[in-house]
Structures are given as structure tokens and as C-alpha cells.
Amino acid sequence: MSQVGWLFTYGAAVVAVLQIATAQRFARIGGEALAWWSALALAAAFATVLLLGGVAGLVIGMTLLAVNQMILGPLVPSTVNSLAPPHRRATYMAAASVVGDLKDTVGPVVGTLVYGLSPQLPWSLGIPLALVAGFALARRMRVHDALLAAQQRLGSASSTFIPSKETSSHD
């Protein structure tokens, strides 16, 4: 097995061993905070590979990436389920699955092309991208949670439905 293969095996083992132990702890943390922690772990993984390099940078970076995956794996489906209007949940879940498949298919190709331009470029681009995506998701979750809380305070008959643009009568 190649050295890279061992690195990915290590990352998968970290997730496999620690995800069950950490899942209960993560369940007590709100989605907004988890989105931030996930983004920070991913940005830190990229920064570690960029700044440390070598085997140490790769191992530490893979460990941080595993932490990101332990948070993000359960967070994505629960977030999609929470943010989607009930009558569109299946469509949203299918779209999330397609996006995941595209990420797995197109991501390595694009990453390789970007790496070909400069070995530092994927990590340099990944840091702000991870932070901006984490901020956007955390903000969306905060707005959604605030709307749910307001709806519950008003005693709405349908406390799990937040109108979306598609169902709203005005834009």
C-alpha cells in the first residue's frame, strides 16, 4: 500500500474509532456551533498542510480533517432535514446526495488541476472557502432557529414549518 493510502486509512480509522464516542457530545451542541467547529477544523487542516508540510503536516492535517468529518457527516443530513420545508424534504435530501456525489467525483479532478498550478494553491484557497462556507451555514441555521423560536412563541399551529420563497405569497 502506498504512503498516501496509509494516510487515508489512518484518517478513516480516526473517524471510525472516535465518531461513536464524540457523537453524544456533539448532539448536545447546537447546529450553528457545529457548523463553525467543522469549518474551523477544515481550515486548520488546510493551514497545517500548507504551513508544516512533510509527514507531520500531513498526519496532523489528516487528523483535523477527520475531526471535520466526524462533525460534518451527521450535520449535513440533519441540517438539510431541518432547513427544508416538510413538503420538499425528499427533494432537498436528493439534492444533497447529488452534491455529495459531485464533490467526490469532481473534487479530486479540480484539486489536482489546482495543485498542478501551485502545490500551495489548494490549501490557500481552501482556508477562506471553508471559513466562508461555515459562516454562511451557521448564519442560515441561526436565522432558521430564530424563526422557529418566534413561531413557537406565537403558538403557531404548525411549529415545524418555516415558509420558504416557493411557498411565500410575497417576495
GINORWO-V488670 format. One record per residue. RES is the residue in one small letter. OMEGA is omega in radians with two decimals (none if undefined). NEAR is the number of other ideal C-beta (glycine too) atoms within 12 Angstrom. Layout:
# GINORWO-V488670
res:RES omega:OMEGA near:NEAR
res:RES omega:OMEGA near:NEAR
This chain:
# GINORWO-V488670
res:m omega:-3.11 near:9
res:s omega:3.12 near:8
res:q omega:3.12 near:14
res:v omega:3.10 near:13
res:g omega:3.10 near:11
res:w omega:3.14 near:16
res:l omega:3.13 near:25
res:f omega:3.06 near:22
res:t omega:3.08 near:17
res:y omega:3.14 near:24
res:g omega:3.12 near:29
res:a omega:3.13 near:21
res:a omega:3.10 near:17
res:v omega:3.13 near:28
res:v omega:-3.09 near:28
res:a omega:-3.08 near:17
res:v omega:-3.00 near:15
res:l omega:-3.05 near:22
res:q omega:3.14 near:25
res:i omega:-3.14 near:15
res:a omega:-3.08 near:13
res:t omega:-3.06 near:25
res:a omega:-3.14 near:19
res:q omega:3.09 near:12
res:r omega:-3.13 near:17
res:f omega:-3.14 near:27
res:a omega:3.14 near:16
res:r omega:-3.12 near:11
res:i omega:-3.14 near:20
res:g omega:-3.12 near:21
res:g omega:3.14 near:35
res:e omega:3.13 near:27
res:a omega:3.11 near:22
res:l omega:3.10 near:34
res:a omega:3.11 near:38
res:w omega:-3.13 near:29
res:w omega:3.11 near:29
res:s omega:3.13 near:38
res:a omega:3.13 near:34
res:l omega:3.11 near:26
res:a omega:3.13 near:35
res:l omega:3.12 near:36
res:a omega:3.11 near:33
res:a omega:3.08 near:31
res:a omega:3.12 near:35
res:f omega:-3.13 near:34
res:a omega:3.14 near:26
res:t omega:3.13 near:28
res:v omega:-3.12 near:33
res:l omega:-3.00 near:26
res:l omega:-3.11 near:19
res:l omega:-3.08 near:21
res:g omega:3.11 near:17
res:g omega:-3.10 near:14
res:v omega:-3.13 near:16
res:a omega:3.12 near:15
res:g omega:3.14 near:24
res:l omega:-3.12 near:26
res:v omega:3.12 near:24
res:i omega:3.10 near:28
res:g omega:3.13 near:36
res:m omega:3.09 near:34
res:t omega:3.11 near:29
res:l omega:3.07 near:34
res:l omega:3.09 near:36
res:a omega:3.08 near:33
res:v omega:3.08 near:31
res:n omega:-3.11 near:36
res:q omega:3.11 near:28
res:m omega:3.12 near:31
res:i omega:-3.00 near:36
res:l omega:-3.10 near:35
res:g omega:3.12 near:26
res:p omega:-3.06 near:25
res:l omega:-3.05 near:35
res:v omega:-3.11 near:29
res:p omega:3.14 near:22
res:s omega:3.11 near:24
res:t omega:3.11 near:30
res:v omega:3.13 near:29
res:n omega:-3.11 near:21
res:s omega:-3.05 near:29
res:l omega:-3.10 near:33
res:a omega:3.01 near:27
res:p omega:-3.06 near:23
res:p omega:-3.09 near:19
res:h omega:-3.13 near:15
res:r omega:-3.05 near:22
res:r omega:-3.12 near:22
res:a omega:3.12 near:15
res:t omega:3.14 near:17
res:y omega:3.13 near:24
res:m omega:3.10 near:21
res:a omega:3.12 near:16
res:a omega:3.12 near:19
res:a omega:3.11 near:25
res:s omega:3.12 near:17
res:v omega:3.12 near:16
res:v omega:3.08 near:18
res:g omega:3.10 near:19
res:d omega:3.10 near:13
res:l omega:3.10 near:15
res:k omega:-3.12 near:18
res:d omega:-3.11 near:14
res:t omega:-3.04 near:13
res:v omega:-3.09 near:16
res:g omega:3.14 near:19
res:p omega:3.13 near:15
res:v omega:3.14 near:14
res:v omega:3.12 near:20
res:g omega:3.12 near:22
res:t omega:3.11 near:14
res:l omega:3.12 near:15
res:v omega:3.10 near:21
res:y omega:3.11 near:21
res:g omega:3.09 near:12
res:l omega:3.12 near:14
res:s omega:3.14 near:13
res:p omega:3.14 near:15
res:q omega:-3.00 near:19
res:l omega:3.14 near:21
res:p omega:-3.11 near:26
res:w omega:3.13 near:31
res:s omega:3.09 near:21
res:l omega:-3.08 near:22
res:g omega:-3.11 near:33
res:i omega:3.14 near:29
res:p omega:3.13 near:17
res:l omega:3.12 near:23
res:a omega:-3.12 near:32
res:l omega:3.12 near:24
res:v omega:3.12 near:18
res:a omega:3.11 near:25
res:g omega:3.10 near:33
res:f omega:-3.11 near:21
res:a omega:3.14 near:19
res:l omega:-3.14 near:32
res:a omega:3.13 near:27
res:r omega:3.14 near:19
res:r omega:3.12 near:23
res:m omega:3.12 near:31
res:r omega:3.12 near:21
res:v omega:3.13 near:18
res:h omega:3.14 near:30
res:d omega:3.11 near:23
res:a omega:3.10 near:16
res:l omega:3.10 near:23
res:l omega:-3.14 near:23
res:a omega:3.12 near:16
res:a omega:3.14 near:15
res:q omega:3.13 near:19
res:q omega:3.10 near:17
res:r omega:3.14 near:11
res:l omega:3.11 near:12
res:g omega:-3.14 near:9
res:s omega:3.13 near:16
res:a omega:-3.11 near:9
res:s omega:-3.04 near:16
res:s omega:3.14 near:16
res:t omega:-3.10 near:20
res:f omega:3.04 near:23
res:i omega:-3.12 near:29
res:p omega:3.06 near:21
res:s omega:3.11 near:20
res:k omega:-3.09 near:11
res:e omega:-3.05 near:14
res:t omega:-3.12 near:16
res:s omega:-3.11 near:11
res:s omega:3.12 near:8
res:h omega:3.14 near:6
res:d omega:none near:8
